[in-house]
Amino acid sequence: MTDYTYPSVYFAYFFFFIVFSGAAFFFFKTYKQGYFGKDSEEAKHRMLDDEMGGDYGRKQK
């Protein structure tokens, strides 16, 4: 009888490392480009303005 515990555990940790690395990479890439700042939803509002016209969803100053 063969014990498959170690290969499955190593595979699980390797898979978790790959998923975490990808998430961390894209998080830091978007954070560096400023997607989490005060103007983070500007692209969405610009798209909605083009489609619906007007001042869609923006707070009035």
C-alpha positions as CSV (number, residue, x, y, z in Angstrom):
1,M,0.0,0.0,0.0
2,T,1.3,3.4,-1.0
3,D,0.9,6.6,1.1
4,Y,-0.3,9.4,-1.1
5,T,-0.5,12.0,1.7
6,Y,2.7,13.8,0.9
7,P,2.2,14.3,-2.8
8,S,-1.3,15.6,-2.3
9,V,-0.2,18.0,0.4
10,Y,2.7,19.3,-1.6
11,F,0.4,19.7,-4.6
12,A,-2.1,21.6,-2.5
13,Y,0.5,24.0,-1.1
14,F,2.0,24.5,-4.6
15,F,-1.5,25.3,-5.9
16,F,-2.2,27.8,-3.1
17,F,1.2,29.4,-3.7
18,I,0.4,29.8,-7.4
19,V,-3.1,31.3,-6.7
20,F,-1.8,33.6,-4.0
21,S,1.1,34.8,-6.3
22,G,-1.3,35.6,-9.1
23,A,-3.6,37.5,-6.8
24,A,-0.8,39.4,-5.1
25,F,0.8,40.3,-8.5
26,F,-2.4,41.7,-9.9
27,F,-3.2,43.5,-6.6
28,F,0.1,45.3,-6.5
29,K,0.0,46.0,-10.2
30,T,-3.4,47.7,-9.9
31,Y,-2.4,49.4,-6.6
32,K,0.6,50.9,-8.3
33,Q,-1.5,52.2,-11.2
34,G,-3.9,54.0,-8.8
35,Y,-7.1,52.0,-9.0
36,F,-7.7,52.3,-5.3
37,G,-7.6,56.1,-5.1
38,K,-10.3,58.7,-4.9
39,D,-10.8,58.6,-8.7
40,S,-10.9,54.8,-8.9
41,E,-14.4,54.7,-10.4
42,E,-13.9,57.5,-12.9
43,A,-13.7,55.0,-15.8
44,K,-17.1,53.5,-14.9
45,H,-18.7,57.0,-14.7
46,R,-17.2,58.0,-18.0
47,M,-18.6,54.9,-19.6
48,L,-22.0,55.4,-18.1
49,D,-21.9,59.1,-19.2
50,D,-21.2,58.0,-22.8
51,E,-24.0,55.4,-22.8
52,M,-26.8,57.3,-20.9
53,G,-25.7,60.9,-21.2
54,G,-25.6,63.3,-18.4
55,D,-23.9,63.2,-15.1
56,Y,-24.6,59.7,-14.0
57,G,-23.9,58.7,-10.5
58,R,-21.5,61.4,-9.5
59,K,-21.7,63.3,-6.3
60,Q,-22.5,67.0,-6.8
61,K,-19.8,69.3,-5.4
